[in-house]
Amino acid sequence: MRLHLYILKHICLVALVVTSLLLGTIWLTQSVRFVELALGQPDQHVWWLILKLTLLLIPDLFVIICPFSFFLAVVYTYNRFSYDREITIMRSIGMSNLQLASPVLTIGAALVLLLTYLNIWILPATTTHLKDMESSMRGVSSLPFVKINEFNTFPKLLLYVKSQDSSRSFQGILAYVQEPNGQSYTLIAQRGELLRGSGNKLSLLLENGQKQDLNPSTKSPQTLAFEKTYLHIDQTSEVVKDRSRKSAEYSLEELFFKKHEGLPVHDQRRLHVEGFARLLTPFSPLSYMLLGACALLVSSYRRRGLVWPVIFSGLFLIVIHAIYMMFINIAVQTLWGIVGALLIVFGGMGSALLILWLKKMPFLFRFQLKRGQT
């Protein structure tokens, strides 16, 4: 029992470090897309918005990197134990390969429960909240974040700003506006300023400019000079209302049992595959960890470490995961995709356990020492 906890502790510590590094790196790269969106908010709590958006990404990122980080932790831990001859000592007191790999089974079972909980209950809620926030903020922040000296395209508005001074006021403004009734007009102003009203309403204050449009009666151009005018915009409700739900936002009950009458057959199958993937994904870390433990435990001792088993197990994992993703993608067209994904996950798991159980099987992964090596 002590040796079981000893191995389990080392695997968990390494997995914690690897998961934190991978999660932090991917989290930062993914959260960059929210920086521009949050900085465009006419609000004082910009950094809180960025933090809230990026925190909602963590459950999804953890589910993605978990199989790889724990596989790396298992391979690193058993390779180090083999290099320090701790595996040899444990075998000398009667521990079998299955007993040595029992911590992997313990961690894998815990990950199955954790990832199942995340996939079924947490991820749909966080994804929905993230998409709602993102859509709402795009409606509010699309105008505040204007690119200078470029044509900025927004719903029912084409805006060009020549420059911006230190007080965040715009200089040299050209705006082409399309009204809901179908009419359009052009606004040209020397100076402008973005104002925020109640709720999510935004107003663009234009000063010293002209309004150009067509006379409804004569259909001839007409010009109206103004000292000040306001361009009112309220986009948030429209953006949220028209947003379509992603498959990751559906609950497991909606994916399998709800009738989606408005969706094509292909999209309905995609929702079913999404539900199947949510149930199968929690078992992939256990399968990958067992494959890594199998490659290291059935390999013969080498003084310089088990370099080749580590490399081959890593390459094998990449190939296996690529085939698994291929089966998930083709499951939309054929049922054989689901069968193939099940074989990859549970077949790999069963094969690793079988090899660890049969004592005469290590020759499959044994790398013979060269003459003169110890």
VOPAGU-2260 file (C-alpha; in pm, 1 decimal, decimal comma):
REM VOPAGU-2260
SITE   aa  ch    i         X         Y         Z
SITE  MET   A    0       0,0       0,0       0,0
SITE  ARG   A    1     284,0     239,8      79,1
SITE  LEU   A    2     450,7     173,9    -254,8
SITE  HIS   A    3     115,9     225,3    -426,0
SITE  LEU   A    4      79,6     565,9    -260,7
SITE  TYR   A    5     446,2     643,6    -330,5
SITE  ILE   A    6     405,2     589,4    -706,1
SITE  LEU   A    7      66,6     762,0    -709,7
SITE  LYS   A    8     208,9    1068,4    -532,6
SITE  HIS   A    9     492,7    1107,8    -784,2
SITE  ILE   A   10     258,6    1068,5   -1083,6
SITE  CYS   A   11      16,4    1325,3    -941,9
SITE  LEU   A   12     292,5    1577,7    -869,8
SITE  VAL   A   13     436,2    1550,4   -1219,4
SITE  ALA   A   14      86,5    1561,2   -1371,5
SITE  LEU   A   15       7,4    1875,0   -1171,0
SITE  VAL   A   16     318,3    2050,8   -1303,2
SITE  VAL   A   17     267,8    1939,8   -1664,3
SITE  THR   A   18    -104,4    2019,2   -1660,5
SITE  SER   A   19     -40,7    2362,5   -1510,7
SITE  LEU   A   20     222,8    2446,5   -1772,2
SITE  LEU   A   21      15,5    2324,9   -2066,5
SITE  LEU   A   22    -303,8    2477,7   -1931,7
SITE  GLY   A   23    -137,4    2811,3   -1866,0
SITE  THR   A   24      25,9    2824,9   -2208,5
SITE  ILE   A   25    -287,1    2733,1   -2404,5
SITE  TRP   A   26    -501,9    2949,2   -2177,7
SITE  LEU   A   27    -290,9    3257,2   -2252,0
SITE  THR   A   28    -291,3    3197,0   -2627,7
SITE  GLN   A   29    -666,7    3140,6   -2634,3
SITE  SER   A   30    -746,5    3436,4   -2410,9
SITE  VAL   A   31    -570,2    3685,5   -2639,2
SITE  ARG   A   32    -881,9    3696,9   -2857,3
SITE  PHE   A   33   -1078,8    3834,1   -2561,9
SITE  VAL   A   34    -837,4    4118,2   -2487,3
SITE  GLU   A   35    -944,2    4330,5   -2783,6
SITE  LEU   A   36   -1307,0    4254,8   -2709,9
SITE  ALA   A   37   -1280,9    4352,6   -2342,3
SITE  LEU   A   38   -1065,6    4659,9   -2400,8
SITE  GLY   A   39   -1336,1    4791,5   -2630,1
SITE  GLN   A   40   -1584,1    4796,5   -2343,3
SITE  PRO   A   41   -1667,9    5148,9   -2225,6
SITE  ASP   A   42   -1639,2    5024,9   -1870,9
SITE  GLN   A   43   -1395,0    5058,1   -1584,2
SITE  HIS   A   44   -1389,5    4685,4   -1506,2
SITE  VAL   A   45   -1197,8    4576,2   -1814,9
SITE  TRP   A   46    -958,3    4339,5   -1641,3
SITE  TRP   A   47   -1241,3    4173,1   -1451,4
SITE  LEU   A   48   -1415,4    4104,6   -1783,2
SITE  ILE   A   49   -1097,4    3956,4   -1931,0
SITE  LEU   A   50   -1045,4    3737,1   -1623,8
SITE  LYS   A   51   -1407,1    3617,8   -1624,4
SITE  LEU   A   52   -1396,7    3529,4   -1994,4
SITE  THR   A   53   -1069,4    3343,4   -1968,6
SITE  LEU   A   54   -1173,4    3153,0   -1655,7
SITE  LEU   A   55   -1470,3    3015,9   -1846,4
SITE  LEU   A   56   -1222,4    2856,4   -2089,8
SITE  ILE   A   57   -1043,5    2648,7   -1825,2
SITE  PRO   A   58   -1286,3    2350,1   -1801,6
SITE  ASP   A   59   -1281,9    2297,0   -2178,4
SITE  LEU   A   60    -902,5    2331,6   -2197,7
SITE  PHE   A   61    -854,4    2092,0   -1905,2
SITE  VAL   A   62   -1063,2    1822,2   -2074,9
SITE  ILE   A   63    -855,9    1861,7   -2392,7
SITE  ILE   A   64    -506,7    1849,9   -2238,8
SITE  CYS   A   65    -579,3    1604,7   -1956,2
SITE  PRO   A   66    -508,6    1282,0   -2155,7
SITE  PHE   A   67    -172,8    1413,5   -2279,2
SITE  SER   A   68     -52,6    1568,4   -1953,9
SITE  PHE   A   69    -121,8    1254,9   -1748,7
SITE  PHE   A   70      33,4    1035,7   -2018,5
SITE  LEU   A   71     351,1    1246,5   -1996,6
SITE  ALA   A   72     341,6    1222,9   -1617,7
SITE  VAL   A   73     316,4     842,0   -1625,8
SITE  VAL   A   74     595,6     804,8   -1881,4
SITE  TYR   A   75     824,5    1045,1   -1694,9
SITE  THR   A   76     762,3     885,7   -1354,3
SITE  TYR   A   77     819,2     524,3   -1460,9
SITE  ASN   A   78    1121,4     621,1   -1670,7
SITE  ARG   A   79    1278,2     793,2   -1371,0
SITE  PHE   A   80    1196,0     498,9   -1144,2
SITE  SER   A   81    1358,2     266,1   -1396,2
SITE  TYR   A   82    1666,9     487,2   -1423,9
SITE  ASP   A   83    1701,2     495,9   -1043,2
SITE  ARG   A   84    1640,4     115,9   -1032,4
SITE  GLU   A   85    1340,4     164,3    -806,8
SITE  ILE   A   86    1135,7     -54,3   -1043,4
SITE  THR   A   87    1396,3    -328,7   -1005,9
SITE  ILE   A   88    1378,7    -305,5    -626,8
SITE  MET   A   89     999,7    -317,0    -629,3
SITE  ARG   A   90    1004,4    -624,0    -850,7
SITE  SER   A   91    1257,2    -790,6    -621,6
SITE  ILE   A   92    1005,6    -778,9    -334,6
SITE  GLY   A   93     745,0    -951,8    -548,3
SITE  MET   A   94     548,9    -671,8    -718,4
SITE  SER   A   95     409,1    -764,1   -1059,6
SITE  ASN   A   96     359,9    -533,6   -1354,8
SITE  LEU   A   97      -8,8    -497,9   -1273,0
SITE  GLN   A   98      74,7    -401,3    -915,1
SITE  LEU   A   99     323,8    -146,0   -1040,4
SITE  ALA   A  100      58,5      -5,3   -1273,2
SITE  SER   A  101    -217,1      -3,9   -1010,2
SITE  PRO   A  102    -163,1     369,7    -930,3
SITE  VAL   A  103    -238,5     440,7   -1296,3
SITE  LEU   A  104    -571,5     261,0   -1258,6
SITE  THR   A  105    -651,3     462,2    -945,1
SITE  ILE   A  106    -573,2     796,7   -1108,1
SITE  GLY   A  107    -750,1     693,5   -1428,0
SITE  ALA   A  108   -1067,8     598,7   -1240,2
SITE  ALA   A  109   -1067,8     935,0   -1062,3
SITE  LEU   A  110   -1019,6    1115,4   -1394,2
SITE  VAL   A  111   -1309,3     922,8   -1549,2
SITE  LEU   A  112   -1541,8    1050,8   -1276,8
SITE  LEU   A  113   -1405,8    1405,8   -1291,5
SITE  LEU   A  114   -1417,2    1438,3   -1670,9
SITE  THR   A  115   -1762,7    1281,4   -1686,4
SITE  TYR   A  116   -1888,7    1542,3   -1441,6
SITE  LEU   A  117   -1723,3    1821,4   -1642,2
SITE  ASN   A  118   -1852,2    1697,7   -1978,6
SITE  ILE   A  119   -2211,0    1640,7   -1870,8
SITE  TRP   A  120   -2280,8    1930,2   -1634,2
SITE  ILE   A  121   -2002,6    2191,4   -1625,3
SITE  LEU   A  122   -1897,2    2235,3   -1990,4
SITE  PRO   A  123   -2245,5    2305,5   -2136,7
SITE  ALA   A  124   -2307,9    2571,3   -1871,8
SITE  THR   A  125   -1968,1    2742,9   -1903,0
SITE  THR   A  126   -1976,4    2733,1   -2284,5
SITE  THR   A  127   -2324,2    2884,6   -2295,9
SITE  HIS   A  128   -2226,3    3157,2   -2050,3
SITE  LEU   A  129   -1907,2    3230,3   -2245,2
SITE  LYS   A  130   -2085,0    3256,6   -2580,8
SITE  ASP   A  131   -2359,7    3475,4   -2434,0
SITE  MET   A  132   -2105,4    3711,7   -2281,0
SITE  GLU   A  133   -1899,3    3721,1   -2598,1
SITE  SER   A  134   -2200,9    3795,4   -2816,9
SITE  SER   A  135   -2330,5    4061,1   -2579,0
SITE  MET   A  136   -1991,0    4228,6   -2555,3
SITE  ARG   A  137   -1946,5    4228,5   -2929,7
SITE  GLY   A  138   -2265,5    4426,1   -2961,0
SITE  VAL   A  139   -2145,1    4682,1   -2708,7
SITE  SER   A  140   -1776,6    4697,2   -2787,7
SITE  SER   A  141   -1766,6    4676,6   -3165,4
SITE  LEU   A  142   -1772,1    5055,0   -3199,6
SITE  PRO   A  143   -1545,5    5153,9   -2909,0
SITE  PHE   A  144   -1258,9    4955,9   -3052,7
SITE  VAL   A  145   -1219,6    5137,6   -3384,5
SITE  LYS   A  146    -912,4    5084,8   -3596,8
SITE  ILE   A  147    -761,3    5413,1   -3697,3
SITE  ASN   A  148    -705,2    5497,1   -4065,3
SITE  GLU   A  149    -903,7    5190,4   -4174,4
SITE  PHE   A  150   -1258,8    5118,3   -4284,2
SITE  ASN   A  151   -1437,5    4950,2   -3993,4
SITE  THR   A  152   -1739,0    4739,6   -4085,9
SITE  PHE   A  153   -2019,8    4699,8   -3834,1
SITE  PRO   A  154   -2387,6    4602,2   -3864,7
SITE  LYS   A  155   -2561,5    4880,8   -4061,6
SITE  LEU   A  156   -2256,3    5103,9   -4033,0
SITE  LEU   A  157   -1932,0    5162,3   -4222,9
SITE  LEU   A  158   -1697,4    5387,7   -4027,2
SITE  TYR   A  159   -1365,7    5549,2   -4114,8
SITE  VAL   A  160   -1157,3    5748,0   -3864,0
SITE  LYS   A  161    -845,8    5931,6   -3976,4
SITE  SER   A  162    -685,5    5983,3   -3633,2
SITE  GLN   A  163    -742,2    5984,4   -3258,8
SITE  ASP   A  164    -596,3    6229,6   -3008,2
SITE  SER   A  165    -482,3    6175,7   -2650,3
SITE  SER   A  166    -832,9    6241,7   -2513,2
SITE  ARG   A  167    -964,6    5948,3   -2724,0
SITE  SER   A  168   -1159,3    6185,6   -2949,5
SITE  PHE   A  169   -1181,8    6097,4   -3318,2
SITE  GLN   A  170   -1060,4    6330,5   -3592,7
SITE  GLY   A  171   -1171,4    6314,6   -3957,0
SITE  ILE   A  172   -1478,8    6089,5   -3949,4
SITE  LEU   A  173   -1665,1    5936,8   -4240,8
SITE  ALA   A  174   -1971,9    5722,9   -4163,4
SITE  TYR   A  175   -2208,8    5544,1   -4400,9
SITE  VAL   A  176   -2531,1    5457,1   -4217,3
SITE  GLN   A  177   -2815,1    5227,6   -4322,6
SITE  GLU   A  178   -3142,4    5285,5   -4140,9
SITE  PRO   A  179   -3395,8    5006,3   -4064,0
SITE  ASN   A  180   -3640,4    5152,6   -4316,8
SITE  GLY   A  181   -3390,5    5096,9   -4598,5
SITE  GLN   A  182   -3272,6    5456,3   -4639,1
SITE  SER   A  183   -2903,3    5538,8   -4617,1
SITE  TYR   A  184   -2696,6    5850,3   -4571,9
SITE  THR   A  185   -2337,1    5963,0   -4525,1
SITE  LEU   A  186   -2199,6    6166,1   -4235,8
SITE  ILE   A  187   -1873,5    6361,8   -4257,4
SITE  ALA   A  188   -1740,0    6530,1   -3943,3
SITE  GLN   A  189   -1421,7    6698,8   -3829,7
SITE  ARG   A  190   -1440,6    6561,0   -3475,9
SITE  GLY   A  191   -1625,5    6289,8   -3290,4
SITE  GLU   A  192   -1655,4    6129,3   -2949,0
SITE  LEU   A  193   -1803,9    5802,1   -2833,4
SITE  LEU   A  194   -2058,8    5827,5   -2551,9
SITE  ARG   A  195   -2238,7    5560,1   -2351,9
SITE  GLY   A  196   -2597,9    5597,0   -2250,5
SITE  SER   A  197   -2826,6    5390,0   -2031,3
SITE  GLY   A  198   -2808,8    5014,7   -2073,7
SITE  ASN   A  199   -2607,7    4909,5   -2375,3
SITE  LYS   A  200   -2688,8    5211,3   -2591,3
SITE  LEU   A  201   -2396,7    5389,8   -2752,4
SITE  SER   A  202   -2393,7    5730,5   -2916,7
SITE  LEU   A  203   -2135,9    5873,1   -3152,4
SITE  LEU   A  204   -2121,7    6251,3   -3107,5
SITE  LEU   A  205   -2018,6    6419,3   -3433,8
SITE  GLU   A  206   -1918,2    6785,9   -3450,8
SITE  ASN   A  207   -1873,6    7031,1   -3740,2
SITE  GLY   A  208   -1980,9    6815,3   -4029,1
SITE  GLN   A  209   -2226,1    6745,0   -4308,0
SITE  LYS   A  210   -2500,4    6494,5   -4375,0
SITE  GLN   A  211   -2540,8    6379,2   -4734,4
SITE  ASP   A  212   -2835,4    6177,4   -4861,7
SITE  LEU   A  213   -3090,2    6160,3   -5144,1
SITE  ASN   A  214   -3404,1    6372,9   -5152,3
SITE  PRO   A  215   -3698,0    6127,7   -5136,1
SITE  SER   A  216   -3901,2    6337,6   -5380,9
SITE  THR   A  217   -3648,8    6442,8   -5645,0
SITE  LYS   A  218   -3394,6    6158,6   -5587,6
SITE  SER   A  219   -3121,8    6419,7   -5609,0
SITE  PRO   A  220   -2832,3    6456,9   -5362,4
SITE  GLN   A  221   -2880,2    6700,8   -5077,4
SITE  THR   A  222   -2642,8    6826,7   -4810,5
SITE  LEU   A  223   -2716,1    6943,6   -4456,5
SITE  ALA   A  224   -2449,3    7111,0   -4243,1
SITE  PHE   A  225   -2453,9    7060,3   -3867,3
SITE  GLU   A  226   -2255,7    7168,4   -3564,3
SITE  LYS   A  227   -2345,0    6866,4   -3355,1
SITE  THR   A  228   -2537,5    6546,9   -3418,9
SITE  TYR   A  229   -2571,6    6210,9   -3251,6
SITE  LEU   A  230   -2555,1    5869,7   -3410,2
SITE  HIS   A  231   -2740,7    5629,0   -3179,2
SITE  ILE   A  232   -2652,4    5258,4   -3177,6
SITE  ASP   A  233   -2799,1    4971,7   -2975,6
SITE  GLN   A  234   -2675,6    4633,0   -3099,5
SITE  THR   A  235   -2660,7    4404,6   -2798,5
SITE  SER   A  236   -3013,5    4264,6   -2802,1
SITE  GLU   A  237   -2994,4    4193,6   -3174,3
SITE  VAL   A  238   -2667,2    4006,1   -3146,5
SITE  VAL   A  239   -2781,9    3785,9   -2859,5
SITE  LYS   A  240   -3118,4    3717,4   -3018,4
SITE  ASP   A  241   -2974,2    3600,5   -3350,3
SITE  ARG   A  242   -2695,8    3389,6   -3200,7
SITE  SER   A  243   -2715,3    3022,0   -3288,5
SITE  ARG   A  244   -2623,7    2764,0   -3027,8
SITE  LYS   A  245   -2313,1    2554,0   -3068,9
SITE  SER   A  246   -2321,1    2178,6   -3014,7
SITE  ALA   A  247   -2106,7    2219,8   -2701,6
SITE  GLU   A  248   -2384,5    2426,8   -2540,3
SITE  TYR   A  249   -2645,6    2149,7   -2551,6
SITE  SER   A  250   -2700,0    1931,3   -2248,3
SITE  LEU   A  251   -2665,3    1556,0   -2276,9
SITE  GLU   A  252   -3043,1    1515,8   -2267,6
SITE  GLU   A  253   -3085,7    1762,4   -2554,2
SITE  LEU   A  254   -2816,9    1592,8   -2761,1
SITE  PHE   A  255   -2975,0    1246,9   -2743,4
SITE  PHE   A  256   -3347,0    1284,4   -2676,1
SITE  LYS   A  257   -3464,7    1626,7   -2791,6
SITE  LYS   A  258   -3616,1    1649,0   -3141,2
SITE  HIS   A  259   -3443,0    1914,4   -3350,9
SITE  GLU   A  260   -3701,0    1955,2   -3623,6
SITE  GLY   A  261   -3548,2    2265,3   -3779,9
SITE  LEU   A  262   -3203,1    2113,9   -3823,8
SITE  PRO   A  263   -3087,6    1908,2   -4124,7
SITE  VAL   A  264   -3027,8    1536,5   -4075,2
SITE  HIS   A  265   -2651,1    1587,8   -4096,3
SITE  ASP   A  266   -2654,6    1844,0   -3812,0
SITE  GLN   A  267   -2876,6    1618,8   -3600,2
SITE  ARG   A  268   -2626,9    1335,8   -3639,3
SITE  ARG   A  269   -2350,4    1574,7   -3543,0
SITE  LEU   A  270   -2532,4    1648,0   -3217,3
SITE  HIS   A  271   -2562,8    1275,2   -3145,1
SITE  VAL   A  272   -2190,3    1229,6   -3209,1
SITE  GLU   A  273   -2119,4    1520,5   -2974,0
SITE  GLY   A  274   -2312,5    1343,6   -2699,7
SITE  PHE   A  275   -2131,3    1016,5   -2768,6
SITE  ALA   A  276   -1792,5    1193,3   -2756,3
SITE  ARG   A  277   -1878,9    1347,0   -2419,2
SITE  LEU   A  278   -1940,5    1001,5   -2274,0
SITE  LEU   A  279   -1631,8     844,5   -2432,1
SITE  THR   A  280   -1375,3    1121,5   -2376,5
SITE  PRO   A  281   -1341,7    1064,5   -1997,1
SITE  PHE   A  282   -1199,4     715,1   -2064,0
SITE  SER   A  283    -921,9     833,2   -2296,5
SITE  PRO   A  284    -681,7     947,2   -2017,1
SITE  LEU   A  285    -702,1     603,5   -1855,1
SITE  SER   A  286    -637,7     431,8   -2188,7
SITE  TYR   A  287    -342,2     654,9   -2275,3
SITE  MET   A  288    -190,9     625,7   -1927,0
SITE  LEU   A  289    -208,0     245,6   -1938,7
SITE  LEU   A  290     -41,0     243,1   -2280,3
SITE  GLY   A  291     241,0     459,8   -2145,1
SITE  ALA   A  292     283,1     246,5   -1831,4
SITE  CYS   A  293     280,8     -70,9   -2042,2
SITE  ALA   A  294     555,8      56,7   -2274,1
SITE  LEU   A  295     779,8     147,1   -1979,1
SITE  LEU   A  296     713,3    -146,4   -1743,6
SITE  VAL   A  297     764,9    -425,5   -1998,7
SITE  SER   A  298    1089,7    -275,6   -2132,0
SITE  SER   A  299    1422,1    -402,8   -2006,1
SITE  TYR   A  300    1644,2    -186,6   -1787,7
SITE  ARG   A  301    1894,3      43,7   -1955,0
SITE  ARG   A  302    2160,9     239,5   -1775,1
SITE  ARG   A  303    2092,3     558,4   -1970,8
SITE  GLY   A  304    1718,1     537,4   -1932,0
SITE  LEU   A  305    1438,8     401,8   -2147,8
SITE  VAL   A  306    1483,7     653,8   -2427,4
SITE  TRP   A  307    1346,4     448,1   -2714,9
SITE  PRO   A  308    1039,0     320,0   -2528,6
SITE  VAL   A  309     958,8     679,7   -2432,4
SITE  ILE   A  310     992,6     798,9   -2793,0
SITE  PHE   A  311     794,9     508,8   -2938,6
SITE  SER   A  312     517,6     542,9   -2680,1
SITE  GLY   A  313     488,2     914,9   -2757,9
SITE  LEU   A  314     469,5     853,0   -3131,9
SITE  PHE   A  315     223,6     570,8   -3076,6
SITE  LEU   A  316       3,3     802,9   -2869,5
SITE  ILE   A  317       1,4    1064,3   -3147,2
SITE  VAL   A  318    -101,5     802,6   -3404,7
SITE  ILE   A  319    -368,3     653,6   -3177,4
SITE  HIS   A  320    -519,2     992,6   -3096,0
SITE  ALA   A  321    -519,7    1095,1   -3464,1
SITE  ILE   A  322    -705,9     774,6   -3553,4
SITE  TYR   A  323    -947,2     833,2   -3265,3
SITE  MET   A  324   -1026,9    1185,5   -3389,5
SITE  MET   A  325   -1069,9    1051,1   -3742,0
SITE  PHE   A  326   -1327,5     798,8   -3620,3
SITE  ILE   A  327   -1512,7    1071,4   -3426,0
SITE  ASN   A  328   -1531,1    1285,8   -3740,9
SITE  ILE   A  329   -1653,3    1008,0   -3969,3
SITE  ALA   A  330   -1910,0     897,6   -3709,8
SITE  VAL   A  331   -2138,1    1167,2   -3853,0
SITE  GLN   A  332   -2159,6     971,8   -4179,3
SITE  THR   A  333   -2141,2     611,7   -4057,7
SITE  LEU   A  334   -2191,9     406,7   -3742,7
SITE  TRP   A  335   -1851,1     245,2   -3795,7
SITE  GLY   A  336   -1692,5     567,3   -3672,5
SITE  ILE   A  337   -1842,1     509,5   -3328,7
SITE  VAL   A  338   -1731,5     144,8   -3333,0
SITE  GLY   A  339   -1378,8     248,8   -3428,1
SITE  ALA   A  340   -1359,6     510,3   -3151,2
SITE  LEU   A  341   -1475,8     251,4   -2895,7
SITE  LEU   A  342   -1210,8       7,0   -3015,9
SITE  ILE   A  343    -938,1     270,6   -2991,1
SITE  VAL   A  344   -1019,9     364,6   -2631,7
SITE  PHE   A  345   -1128,8      34,5   -2476,7
SITE  GLY   A  346    -920,2    -183,4   -2708,4
SITE  GLY   A  347    -604,0       5,8   -2613,1
SITE  MET   A  348    -698,9     -15,6   -2247,6
SITE  GLY   A  349    -762,8    -391,1   -2264,2
SITE  SER   A  350    -448,8    -460,6   -2465,6
SITE  ALA   A  351    -228,9    -276,1   -2215,2
SITE  LEU   A  352    -382,6    -464,0   -1921,4
SITE  LEU   A  353    -340,7    -795,9   -2101,1
SITE  ILE   A  354      27,0    -731,2   -2176,3
SITE  LEU   A  355      91,8    -623,6   -1816,8
SITE  TRP   A  356     -82,8    -936,7   -1686,8
SITE  LEU   A  357      95,4   -1190,5   -1909,7
SITE  LYS   A  358     449,5   -1235,8   -1781,3
SITE  LYS   A  359     576,4   -1384,2   -2107,5
SITE  MET   A  360     473,8   -1087,0   -2318,5
SITE  PRO   A  361     750,3    -835,1   -2236,5
SITE  PHE   A  362     947,9    -939,5   -2544,5
SITE  LEU   A  363     700,9    -734,9   -2748,8
SITE  PHE   A  364     845,9    -413,1   -2604,4
SITE  ARG   A  365    1189,1    -532,7   -2489,4
SITE  PHE   A  366    1489,8    -347,9   -2626,1
SITE  GLN   A  367    1795,9    -568,5   -2600,3
SITE  LEU   A  368    2111,1    -417,6   -2456,8
SITE  LYS   A  369    2416,2    -397,4   -2674,1
SITE  ARG   A  370    2707,7    -613,2   -2581,4
SITE  GLY   A  371    2919,7    -446,2   -2317,7
SITE  GLN   A  372    2631,8    -240,5   -2168,8
SITE  THR   A  373    2520,8    -297,2   -1812,5
